[in-house]
Amino acid sequence: MAVPKKKTSKRRTRNRRAANTKISPIMLSKCPKCGEPKRIHVVCTNCGFYKDKKVLNIETKLDKKIKKEEKQSANGERE
Ligand SMILES: [Zn+2]
């Protein structure tokens, strides 16, 4: 009976097994609210909407800018 001469390493085994698996590409669709590309069946990371409902409270860049300016002006008054 033929006997393997050497033990197959973890690397070889895993490499052989990994060759038969496929990574499916991430499905992307356009957000109906903001038009940004988003993953399907997942809340939009840009506006926080899912199926016309606001699920996440995401600050937009404009909101952040306004808040920053408010903070800076408040700090300026104190000093
Ligand atoms: Zn969106």
PDB file of the backbone (N, CA, C, O) and the ligand in Angstrom, with CONECT records:
HET     ZN  A 101       1
ATOM      1  N   MET A   1       0.843  -1.200   0.000  1.00  0.00           N
ATOM      2  CA  MET A   1       0.000   0.000   0.000  1.00  0.00           C
ATOM      3  C   MET A   1       0.880   1.252   0.000  1.00  0.00           C
ATOM      4  O   MET A   1       1.866   1.345   0.731  1.00  0.00           O
ATOM      5  N   ALA A   2       0.504   2.175  -0.813  1.00  0.00           N
ATOM      6  CA  ALA A   2       1.279   3.420  -0.876  1.00  0.00           C
ATOM      7  C   ALA A   2       1.067   4.240   0.389  1.00  0.00           C
ATOM      8  O   ALA A   2      -0.061   4.458   0.831  1.00  0.00           O
ATOM      9  N   VAL A   3       2.155   4.677   0.943  1.00  0.00           N
ATOM     10  CA  VAL A   3       2.079   5.452   2.186  1.00  0.00           C
ATOM     11  C   VAL A   3       2.660   6.841   1.934  1.00  0.00           C
ATOM     12  O   VAL A   3       3.728   6.966   1.335  1.00  0.00           O
ATOM     13  N   PRO A   4       1.983   7.858   2.376  1.00  0.00           N
ATOM     14  CA  PRO A   4       2.541   9.202   2.185  1.00  0.00           C
ATOM     15  C   PRO A   4       3.872   9.353   2.895  1.00  0.00           C
ATOM     16  O   PRO A   4       4.032   8.944   4.045  1.00  0.00           O
ATOM     17  N   LYS A   5       4.823   9.948   2.190  1.00  0.00           N
ATOM     18  CA  LYS A   5       6.178  10.047   2.724  1.00  0.00           C
ATOM     19  C   LYS A   5       6.272  11.096   3.821  1.00  0.00           C
ATOM     20  O   LYS A   5       7.021  10.945   4.786  1.00  0.00           O
ATOM     21  N   LYS A   6       5.489  12.170   3.652  1.00  0.00           N
ATOM     22  CA  LYS A   6       5.554  13.235   4.652  1.00  0.00           C
ATOM     23  C   LYS A   6       4.144  13.710   4.999  1.00  0.00           C
ATOM     24  O   LYS A   6       3.211  13.609   4.202  1.00  0.00           O
ATOM     25  N   LYS A   7       4.033  14.217   6.189  1.00  0.00           N
ATOM     26  CA  LYS A   7       2.758  14.769   6.635  1.00  0.00           C
ATOM     27  C   LYS A   7       2.450  16.033   5.824  1.00  0.00           C
ATOM     28  O   LYS A   7       3.326  16.876   5.627  1.00  0.00           O
ATOM     29  N   THR A   8       1.207  16.162   5.356  1.00  0.00           N
ATOM     30  CA  THR A   8       0.846  17.386   4.645  1.00  0.00           C
ATOM     31  C   THR A   8       0.657  18.496   5.669  1.00  0.00           C
ATOM     32  O   THR A   8      -0.063  18.339   6.656  1.00  0.00           O
ATOM     33  N   SER A   9       1.313  19.612   5.415  1.00  0.00           N
ATOM     34  CA  SER A   9       1.272  20.724   6.356  1.00  0.00           C
ATOM     35  C   SER A   9      -0.108  21.369   6.367  1.00  0.00           C
ATOM     36  O   SER A   9      -0.898  21.180   5.443  1.00  0.00           O
ATOM     37  N   LYS A  10      -0.387  22.122   7.406  1.00  0.00           N
ATOM     38  CA  LYS A  10      -1.653  22.866   7.507  1.00  0.00           C
ATOM     39  C   LYS A  10      -1.807  23.779   6.307  1.00  0.00           C
ATOM     40  O   LYS A  10      -2.891  23.921   5.741  1.00  0.00           O
ATOM     41  N   ARG A  11      -0.688  24.399   5.932  1.00  0.00           N
ATOM     42  CA  ARG A  11      -0.719  25.349   4.835  1.00  0.00           C
ATOM     43  C   ARG A  11      -1.169  24.670   3.541  1.00  0.00           C
ATOM     44  O   ARG A  11      -2.021  25.179   2.813  1.00  0.00           O
ATOM     45  N   ARG A  12      -0.573  23.512   3.279  1.00  0.00           N
ATOM     46  CA  ARG A  12      -0.910  22.801   2.048  1.00  0.00           C
ATOM     47  C   ARG A  12      -2.378  22.378   2.033  1.00  0.00           C
ATOM     48  O   ARG A  12      -3.081  22.554   1.039  1.00  0.00           O
ATOM     49  N   THR A  13      -2.820  21.818   3.152  1.00  0.00           N
ATOM     50  CA  THR A  13      -4.209  21.353   3.262  1.00  0.00           C
ATOM     51  C   THR A  13      -5.173  22.521   3.069  1.00  0.00           C
ATOM     52  O   THR A  13      -6.102  22.460   2.265  1.00  0.00           O
ATOM     53  N   ARG A  14      -4.923  23.582   3.829  1.00  0.00           N
ATOM     54  CA  ARG A  14      -5.836  24.728   3.779  1.00  0.00           C
ATOM     55  C   ARG A  14      -5.804  25.395   2.411  1.00  0.00           C
ATOM     56  O   ARG A  14      -6.823  25.875   1.912  1.00  0.00           O
ATOM     57  N   ASN A  15      -4.616  25.417   1.816  1.00  0.00           N
ATOM     58  CA  ASN A  15      -4.479  26.025   0.493  1.00  0.00           C
ATOM     59  C   ASN A  15      -5.290  25.220  -0.530  1.00  0.00           C
ATOM     60  O   ASN A  15      -5.971  25.791  -1.383  1.00  0.00           O
ATOM     61  N   ARG A  16      -5.210  23.890  -0.432  1.00  0.00           N
ATOM     62  CA  ARG A  16      -5.941  23.026  -1.354  1.00  0.00           C
ATOM     63  C   ARG A  16      -7.444  23.233  -1.182  1.00  0.00           C
ATOM     64  O   ARG A  16      -8.183  23.337  -2.160  1.00  0.00           O
ATOM     65  N   ARG A  17      -7.886  23.290   0.079  1.00  0.00           N
ATOM     66  CA  ARG A  17      -9.320  23.441   0.338  1.00  0.00           C
ATOM     67  C   ARG A  17      -9.814  24.830  -0.082  1.00  0.00           C
ATOM     68  O   ARG A  17     -10.925  24.985  -0.590  1.00  0.00           O
ATOM     69  N   ALA A  18      -8.964  25.826   0.142  1.00  0.00           N
ATOM     70  CA  ALA A  18      -9.374  27.197  -0.177  1.00  0.00           C
ATOM     71  C   ALA A  18      -9.502  27.401  -1.682  1.00  0.00           C
ATOM     72  O   ALA A  18     -10.212  28.301  -2.131  1.00  0.00           O
ATOM     73  N   ALA A  19      -8.822  26.572  -2.457  1.00  0.00           N
ATOM     74  CA  ALA A  19      -8.864  26.732  -3.907  1.00  0.00           C
ATOM     75  C   ALA A  19     -10.261  26.459  -4.448  1.00  0.00           C
ATOM     76  O   ALA A  19     -10.600  26.931  -5.533  1.00  0.00           O
ATOM     77  N   ASN A  20     -11.078  25.706  -3.712  1.00  0.00           N
ATOM     78  CA  ASN A  20     -12.417  25.345  -4.192  1.00  0.00           C
ATOM     79  C   ASN A  20     -13.509  26.279  -3.680  1.00  0.00           C
ATOM     80  O   ASN A  20     -14.675  26.136  -4.046  1.00  0.00           O
ATOM     81  N   THR A  21     -13.128  27.239  -2.830  1.00  0.00           N
ATOM     82  CA  THR A  21     -14.137  28.164  -2.329  1.00  0.00           C
ATOM     83  C   THR A  21     -14.072  29.457  -3.130  1.00  0.00           C
ATOM     84  O   THR A  21     -13.016  29.882  -3.601  1.00  0.00           O
ATOM     85  N   LYS A  22     -15.236  30.057  -3.261  1.00  0.00           N
ATOM     86  CA  LYS A  22     -15.298  31.303  -4.003  1.00  0.00           C
ATOM     87  C   LYS A  22     -15.822  32.394  -3.089  1.00  0.00           C
ATOM     88  O   LYS A  22     -16.731  32.165  -2.290  1.00  0.00           O
ATOM     89  N   ILE A  23     -15.255  33.561  -3.208  1.00  0.00           N
ATOM     90  CA  ILE A  23     -15.763  34.710  -2.463  1.00  0.00           C
ATOM     91  C   ILE A  23     -16.725  35.449  -3.386  1.00  0.00           C
ATOM     92  O   ILE A  23     -16.346  35.934  -4.451  1.00  0.00           O
ATOM     93  N   SER A  24     -17.986  35.522  -2.947  1.00  0.00           N
ATOM     94  CA  SER A  24     -18.969  36.200  -3.793  1.00  0.00           C
ATOM     95  C   SER A  24     -18.795  37.702  -3.644  1.00  0.00           C
ATOM     96  O   SER A  24     -18.534  38.193  -2.545  1.00  0.00           O
ATOM     97  N   PRO A  25     -18.938  38.438  -4.744  1.00  0.00           N
ATOM     98  CA  PRO A  25     -18.775  39.882  -4.661  1.00  0.00           C
ATOM     99  C   PRO A  25     -19.918  40.517  -3.869  1.00  0.00           C
ATOM    100  O   PRO A  25     -21.033  39.997  -3.855  1.00  0.00           O
ATOM    101  N   ILE A  26     -19.636  41.640  -3.213  1.00  0.00           N
ATOM    102  CA  ILE A  26     -20.643  42.339  -2.425  1.00  0.00           C
ATOM    103  C   ILE A  26     -21.664  42.968  -3.367  1.00  0.00           C
ATOM    104  O   ILE A  26     -21.320  43.708  -4.288  1.00  0.00           O
ATOM    105  N   MET A  27     -22.929  42.648  -3.106  1.00  0.00           N
ATOM    106  CA  MET A  27     -23.992  43.199  -3.949  1.00  0.00           C
ATOM    107  C   MET A  27     -24.253  44.649  -3.528  1.00  0.00           C
ATOM    108  O   MET A  27     -24.519  44.934  -2.360  1.00  0.00           O
ATOM    109  N   LEU A  28     -24.172  45.533  -4.481  1.00  0.00           N
ATOM    110  CA  LEU A  28     -24.402  46.947  -4.205  1.00  0.00           C
ATOM    111  C   LEU A  28     -25.618  47.445  -4.968  1.00  0.00           C
ATOM    112  O   LEU A  28     -25.895  47.019  -6.090  1.00  0.00           O
ATOM    113  N   SER A  29     -26.334  48.361  -4.324  1.00  0.00           N
ATOM    114  CA  SER A  29     -27.445  49.013  -5.000  1.00  0.00           C
ATOM    115  C   SER A  29     -27.428  50.487  -4.611  1.00  0.00           C
ATOM    116  O   SER A  29     -26.709  50.895  -3.699  1.00  0.00           O
ATOM    117  N   LYS A  30     -28.235  51.279  -5.321  1.00  0.00           N
ATOM    118  CA  LYS A  30     -28.275  52.697  -5.011  1.00  0.00           C
ATOM    119  C   LYS A  30     -29.304  52.955  -3.922  1.00  0.00           C
ATOM    120  O   LYS A  30     -30.393  52.381  -3.930  1.00  0.00           O
ATOM    121  N   CYS A  31     -28.948  53.821  -2.991  1.00  0.00           N
ATOM    122  CA  CYS A  31     -29.895  54.198  -1.940  1.00  0.00           C
ATOM    123  C   CYS A  31     -30.987  55.069  -2.563  1.00  0.00           C
ATOM    124  O   CYS A  31     -30.672  56.054  -3.231  1.00  0.00           O
ATOM    125  N   PRO A  32     -32.267  54.729  -2.359  1.00  0.00           N
ATOM    126  CA  PRO A  32     -33.336  55.535  -2.953  1.00  0.00           C
ATOM    127  C   PRO A  32     -33.438  56.928  -2.332  1.00  0.00           C
ATOM    128  O   PRO A  32     -34.004  57.842  -2.931  1.00  0.00           O
ATOM    129  N   LYS A  33     -32.887  57.081  -1.132  1.00  0.00           N
ATOM    130  CA  LYS A  33     -32.993  58.357  -0.427  1.00  0.00           C
ATOM    131  C   LYS A  33     -31.901  59.332  -0.859  1.00  0.00           C
ATOM    132  O   LYS A  33     -32.182  60.474  -1.222  1.00  0.00           O
ATOM    133  N   CYS A  34     -30.654  58.866  -0.817  1.00  0.00           N
ATOM    134  CA  CYS A  34     -29.544  59.783  -1.096  1.00  0.00           C
ATOM    135  C   CYS A  34     -28.776  59.426  -2.378  1.00  0.00           C
ATOM    136  O   CYS A  34     -27.968  60.223  -2.856  1.00  0.00           O
ATOM    137  N   GLY A  35     -29.023  58.237  -2.932  1.00  0.00           N
ATOM    138  CA  GLY A  35     -28.366  57.878  -4.177  1.00  0.00           C
ATOM    139  C   GLY A  35     -26.976  57.312  -4.031  1.00  0.00           C
ATOM    140  O   GLY A  35     -26.328  56.978  -5.023  1.00  0.00           O
ATOM    141  N   GLU A  36     -26.510  57.202  -2.799  1.00  0.00           N
ATOM    142  CA  GLU A  36     -25.176  56.636  -2.573  1.00  0.00           C
ATOM    143  C   GLU A  36     -25.228  55.118  -2.756  1.00  0.00           C
ATOM    144  O   GLU A  36     -26.255  54.504  -2.467  1.00  0.00           O
ATOM    145  N   PRO A  37     -24.144  54.503  -3.227  1.00  0.00           N
ATOM    146  CA  PRO A  37     -24.122  53.035  -3.310  1.00  0.00           C
ATOM    147  C   PRO A  37     -24.144  52.416  -1.917  1.00  0.00           C
ATOM    148  O   PRO A  37     -23.387  52.817  -1.033  1.00  0.00           O
ATOM    149  N   LYS A  38     -25.020  51.437  -1.735  1.00  0.00           N
ATOM    150  CA  LYS A  38     -25.120  50.775  -0.439  1.00  0.00           C
ATOM    151  C   LYS A  38     -25.309  49.286  -0.632  1.00  0.00           C
ATOM    152  O   LYS A  38     -25.705  48.841  -1.709  1.00  0.00           O
ATOM    153  N   ARG A  39     -25.031  48.518   0.401  1.00  0.00           N
ATOM    154  CA  ARG A  39     -25.226  47.071   0.339  1.00  0.00           C
ATOM    155  C   ARG A  39     -26.713  46.767   0.420  1.00  0.00           C
ATOM    156  O   ARG A  39     -27.455  47.444   1.133  1.00  0.00           O
ATOM    157  N   ILE A  40     -27.150  45.733  -0.323  1.00  0.00           N
ATOM    158  CA  ILE A  40     -28.576  45.412  -0.312  1.00  0.00           C
ATOM    159  C   ILE A  40     -28.953  44.752   1.013  1.00  0.00           C
ATOM    160  O   ILE A  40     -28.143  44.051   1.621  1.00  0.00           O
ATOM    161  N   HIS A  41     -30.176  44.982   1.449  1.00  0.00           N
ATOM    162  CA  HIS A  41     -30.736  44.462   2.710  1.00  0.00           C
ATOM    163  C   HIS A  41     -29.996  44.994   3.940  1.00  0.00           C
ATOM    164  O   HIS A  41     -30.047  44.391   5.012  1.00  0.00           O
ATOM    165  N   VAL A  42     -29.314  46.119   3.777  1.00  0.00           N
ATOM    166  CA  VAL A  42     -28.559  46.699   4.879  1.00  0.00           C
ATOM    167  C   VAL A  42     -28.877  48.194   4.940  1.00  0.00           C
ATOM    168  O   VAL A  42     -29.114  48.827   3.912  1.00  0.00           O
ATOM    169  N   VAL A  43     -28.879  48.743   6.135  1.00  0.00           N
ATOM    170  CA  VAL A  43     -29.156  50.162   6.313  1.00  0.00           C
ATOM    171  C   VAL A  43     -28.094  50.986   5.593  1.00  0.00           C
ATOM    172  O   VAL A  43     -26.908  50.656   5.619  1.00  0.00           O
ATOM    173  N   CYS A  44     -28.536  52.055   4.955  1.00  0.00           N
ATOM    174  CA  CYS A  44     -27.598  52.932   4.244  1.00  0.00           C
ATOM    175  C   CYS A  44     -26.695  53.608   5.261  1.00  0.00           C
ATOM    176  O   CYS A  44     -27.171  54.185   6.238  1.00  0.00           O
ATOM    177  N   THR A  45     -25.391  53.534   5.029  1.00  0.00           N
ATOM    178  CA  THR A  45     -24.447  54.114   5.975  1.00  0.00           C
ATOM    179  C   THR A  45     -24.316  55.624   5.790  1.00  0.00           C
ATOM    180  O   THR A  45     -23.757  56.316   6.640  1.00  0.00           O
ATOM    181  N   ASN A  46     -24.837  56.125   4.670  1.00  0.00           N
ATOM    182  CA  ASN A  46     -24.699  57.554   4.402  1.00  0.00           C
ATOM    183  C   ASN A  46     -25.809  58.364   5.075  1.00  0.00           C
ATOM    184  O   ASN A  46     -25.545  59.396   5.690  1.00  0.00           O
ATOM    185  N   CYS A  47     -27.072  57.883   4.952  1.00  0.00           N
ATOM    186  CA  CYS A  47     -28.189  58.652   5.499  1.00  0.00           C
ATOM    187  C   CYS A  47     -28.907  57.927   6.628  1.00  0.00           C
ATOM    188  O   CYS A  47     -29.704  58.547   7.332  1.00  0.00           O
ATOM    189  N   GLY A  48     -28.651  56.626   6.827  1.00  0.00           N
ATOM    190  CA  GLY A  48     -29.265  55.891   7.930  1.00  0.00           C
ATOM    191  C   GLY A  48     -30.687  55.462   7.668  1.00  0.00           C
ATOM    192  O   GLY A  48     -31.416  55.146   8.608  1.00  0.00           O
ATOM    193  N   PHE A  49     -31.104  55.443   6.408  1.00  0.00           N
ATOM    194  CA  PHE A  49     -32.467  55.046   6.070  1.00  0.00           C
ATOM    195  C   PHE A  49     -32.511  53.604   5.597  1.00  0.00           C
ATOM    196  O   PHE A  49     -31.584  53.119   4.948  1.00  0.00           O
ATOM    197  N   TYR A  50     -33.605  52.925   5.933  1.00  0.00           N
ATOM    198  CA  TYR A  50     -33.866  51.593   5.399  1.00  0.00           C
ATOM    199  C   TYR A  50     -35.343  51.481   5.111  1.00  0.00           C
ATOM    200  O   TYR A  50     -36.165  51.612   6.018  1.00  0.00           O
ATOM    201  N   LYS A  51     -35.692  51.242   3.861  1.00  0.00           N
ATOM    202  CA  LYS A  51     -37.087  51.147   3.415  1.00  0.00           C
ATOM    203  C   LYS A  51     -37.900  52.367   3.851  1.00  0.00           C
ATOM    204  O   LYS A  51     -38.953  52.231   4.474  1.00  0.00           O
ATOM    205  N   ASP A  52     -37.397  53.569   3.514  1.00  0.00           N
ATOM    206  CA  ASP A  52     -38.082  54.827   3.798  1.00  0.00           C
ATOM    207  C   ASP A  52     -38.294  55.101   5.281  1.00  0.00           C
ATOM    208  O   ASP A  52     -39.144  55.915   5.639  1.00  0.00           O
ATOM    209  N   LYS A  53     -37.537  54.435   6.149  1.00  0.00           N
ATOM    210  CA  LYS A  53     -37.623  54.711   7.581  1.00  0.00           C
ATOM    211  C   LYS A  53     -36.236  55.074   8.080  1.00  0.00           C
ATOM    212  O   LYS A  53     -35.239  54.486   7.662  1.00  0.00           O
ATOM    213  N   LYS A  54     -36.182  56.060   8.987  1.00  0.00           N
ATOM    214  CA  LYS A  54     -34.884  56.430   9.547  1.00  0.00           C
ATOM    215  C   LYS A  54     -34.556  55.457  10.676  1.00  0.00           C
ATOM    216  O   LYS A  54     -35.234  55.428  11.703  1.00  0.00           O
ATOM    217  N   VAL A  55     -33.521  54.674  10.472  1.00  0.00           N
ATOM    218  CA  VAL A  55     -33.147  53.642  11.447  1.00  0.00           C
ATOM    219  C   VAL A  55     -31.969  54.113  12.283  1.00  0.00           C
ATOM    220  O   VAL A  55     -31.937  53.924  13.499  1.00  0.00           O
ATOM    221  N   LEU A  56     -31.006  54.726  11.615  1.00  0.00           N
ATOM    222  CA  LEU A  56     -29.817  55.204  12.316  1.00  0.00           C
ATOM    223  C   LEU A  56     -29.799  56.720  12.316  1.00  0.00           C
ATOM    224  O   LEU A  56     -30.258  57.365  11.373  1.00  0.00           O
ATOM    225  N   ASN A  57     -29.262  57.272  13.386  1.00  0.00           N
ATOM    226  CA  ASN A  57     -29.117  58.713  13.460  1.00  0.00           C
ATOM    227  C   ASN A  57     -27.710  59.084  13.043  1.00  0.00           C
ATOM    228  O   ASN A  57     -26.802  59.164  13.871  1.00  0.00           O
ATOM    229  N   ILE A  58     -27.540  59.308  11.761  1.00  0.00           N
ATOM    230  CA  ILE A  58     -26.212  59.612  11.240  1.00  0.00           C
ATOM    231  C   ILE A  58     -26.092  61.101  10.978  1.00  0.00           C
ATOM    232  O   ILE A  58     -26.939  61.706  10.320  1.00  0.00           O
ATOM    233  N   GLU A  59     -25.031  61.672  11.503  1.00  0.00           N
ATOM    234  CA  GLU A  59     -24.800  63.092  11.271  1.00  0.00           C
ATOM    235  C   GLU A  59     -24.203  63.274   9.888  1.00  0.00           C
ATOM    236  O   GLU A  59     -23.232  62.610   9.525  1.00  0.00           O
ATOM    237  N   THR A  60     -24.780  64.161   9.135  1.00  0.00           N
ATOM    238  CA  THR A  60     -24.214  64.455   7.829  1.00  0.00           C
ATOM    239  C   THR A  60     -23.015  65.377   8.007  1.00  0.00           C
ATOM    240  O   THR A  60     -22.806  65.949   9.077  1.00  0.00           O
ATOM    241  N   LYS A  61     -22.240  65.509   6.950  1.00  0.00           N
ATOM    242  CA  LYS A  61     -21.045  66.345   7.030  1.00  0.00           C
ATOM    243  C   LYS A  61     -21.408  67.788   7.379  1.00  0.00           C
ATOM    244  O   LYS A  61     -20.684  68.466   8.109  1.00  0.00           O
ATOM    245  N   LEU A  62     -22.547  68.246   6.844  1.00  0.00           N
ATOM    246  CA  LEU A  62     -22.972  69.622   7.102  1.00  0.00           C
ATOM    247  C   LEU A  62     -23.292  69.803   8.582  1.00  0.00           C
ATOM    248  O   LEU A  62     -22.890  70.788   9.202  1.00  0.00           O
ATOM    249  N   ASP A  63     -24.040  68.812   9.152  1.00  0.00           N
ATOM    250  CA  ASP A  63     -24.385  68.880  10.575  1.00  0.00           C
ATOM    251  C   ASP A  63     -23.134  68.981  11.424  1.00  0.00           C
ATOM    252  O   ASP A  63     -23.063  69.778  12.360  1.00  0.00           O
ATOM    253  N   LYS A  64     -22.125  68.144  11.078  1.00  0.00           N
ATOM    254  CA  LYS A  64     -20.893  68.129  11.844  1.00  0.00           C
ATOM    255  C   LYS A  64     -20.193  69.485  11.779  1.00  0.00           C
ATOM    256  O   LYS A  64     -19.665  69.977  12.777  1.00  0.00           O
ATOM    257  N   LYS A  65     -20.199  70.081  10.581  1.00  0.00           N
ATOM    258  CA  LYS A  65     -19.539  71.366  10.390  1.00  0.00           C
ATOM    259  C   LYS A  65     -20.209  72.431  11.270  1.00  0.00           C
ATOM    260  O   LYS A  65     -19.542  73.227  11.931  1.00  0.00           O
ATOM    261  N   ILE A  66     -21.544  72.419  11.256  1.00  0.00           N
ATOM    262  CA  ILE A  66     -22.292  73.410  12.043  1.00  0.00           C
ATOM    263  C   ILE A  66     -21.987  73.235  13.526  1.00  0.00           C
ATOM    264  O   ILE A  66     -21.763  74.211  14.243  1.00  0.00           O
ATOM    265  N   LYS A  67     -21.979  71.976  13.979  1.00  0.00           N
ATOM    266  CA  LYS A  67     -21.711  71.707  15.395  1.00  0.00           C
ATOM    267  C   LYS A  67     -20.316  72.185  15.785  1.00  0.00           C
ATOM    268  O   LYS A  67     -20.124  72.783  16.843  1.00  0.00           O
ATOM    269  N   LYS A  68     -19.343  71.909  14.909  1.00  0.00           N
ATOM    270  CA  LYS A  68     -17.963  72.308  15.174  1.00  0.00           C
ATOM    271  C   LYS A  68     -17.869  73.823  15.321  1.00  0.00           C
ATOM    272  O   LYS A  68     -17.217  74.336  16.230  1.00  0.00           O
ATOM    273  N   GLU A  69     -18.532  74.521  14.411  1.00  0.00           N
ATOM    274  CA  GLU A  69     -18.481  75.984  14.441  1.00  0.00           C
ATOM    275  C   GLU A  69     -19.124  76.511  15.719  1.00  0.00           C
ATOM    276  O   GLU A  69     -18.646  77.471  16.323  1.00  0.00           O
ATOM    277  N   GLU A  70     -20.232  75.855  16.123  1.00  0.00           N
ATOM    278  CA  GLU A  70     -20.907  76.270  17.361  1.00  0.00           C
ATOM    279  C   GLU A  70     -19.988  76.092  18.565  1.00  0.00           C
ATOM    280  O   GLU A  70     -19.913  76.949  19.445  1.00  0.00           O
ATOM    281  N   LYS A  71     -19.296  74.965  18.580  1.00  0.00           N
ATOM    282  CA  LYS A  71     -18.381  74.680  19.687  1.00  0.00           C
ATOM    283  C   LYS A  71     -17.272  75.716  19.739  1.00  0.00           C
ATOM    284  O   LYS A  71     -16.934  76.242  20.799  1.00  0.00           O
ATOM    285  N   GLN A  72     -16.711  75.997  18.557  1.00  0.00           N
ATOM    286  CA  GLN A  72     -15.605  76.945  18.497  1.00  0.00           C
ATOM    287  C   GLN A  72     -16.044  78.330  18.969  1.00  0.00           C
ATOM    288  O   GLN A  72     -15.312  79.013  19.685  1.00  0.00           O
ATOM    289  N   SER A  73     -17.239  78.732  18.564  1.00  0.00           N
ATOM    290  CA  SER A  73     -17.724  80.052  18.965  1.00  0.00           C
ATOM    291  C   SER A  73     -17.989  80.081  20.475  1.00  0.00           C
ATOM    292  O   SER A  73     -17.734  81.091  21.131  1.00  0.00           O
ATOM    293  N   ALA A  74     -18.501  78.973  21.023  1.00  0.00           N
ATOM    294  CA  ALA A  74     -18.754  78.893  22.466  1.00  0.00           C
ATOM    295  C   ALA A  74     -17.457  78.987  23.240  1.00  0.00           C
ATOM    296  O   ALA A  74     -17.377  79.675  24.258  1.00  0.00           O
ATOM    297  N   ASN A  75     -16.444  78.296  22.754  1.00  0.00           N
ATOM    298  CA  ASN A  75     -15.132  78.326  23.408  1.00  0.00           C
ATOM    299  C   ASN A  75     -14.545  79.729  23.344  1.00  0.00           C
ATOM    300  O   ASN A  75     -13.919  80.190  24.298  1.00  0.00           O
ATOM    301  N   GLY A  76     -14.745  80.389  22.245  1.00  0.00           N
ATOM    302  CA  GLY A  76     -14.206  81.731  22.060  1.00  0.00           C
ATOM    303  C   GLY A  76     -14.813  82.711  23.037  1.00  0.00           C
ATOM    304  O   GLY A  76     -14.124  83.611  23.519  1.00  0.00           O
ATOM    305  N   GLU A  77     -16.122  82.550  23.347  1.00  0.00           N
ATOM    306  CA  GLU A  77     -16.783  83.463  24.266  1.00  0.00           C
ATOM    307  C   GLU A  77     -16.287  83.293  25.704  1.00  0.00           C
ATOM    308  O   GLU A  77     -16.196  84.247  26.476  1.00  0.00           O
ATOM    309  N   ARG A  78     -15.971  82.035  26.029  1.00  0.00           N
ATOM    310  CA  ARG A  78     -15.529  81.734  27.411  1.00  0.00           C
ATOM    311  C   ARG A  78     -14.169  82.344  27.701  1.00  0.00           C
ATOM    312  O   ARG A  78     -13.928  82.864  28.790  1.00  0.00           O
ATOM    313  N   GLU A  79     -13.277  82.276  26.708  1.00  0.00           N
ATOM    314  CA  GLU A  79     -11.919  82.721  26.953  1.00  0.00           C
ATOM    315  C   GLU A  79     -11.766  84.240  26.978  1.00  0.00           C
ATOM    316  O   GLU A  79     -10.662  84.746  27.177  1.00  0.00           O
TER     317      GLU A  79
HETATM  318 ZN    ZN A 101     -28.812  56.737   1.816  1.00  0.00          ZN2+
END
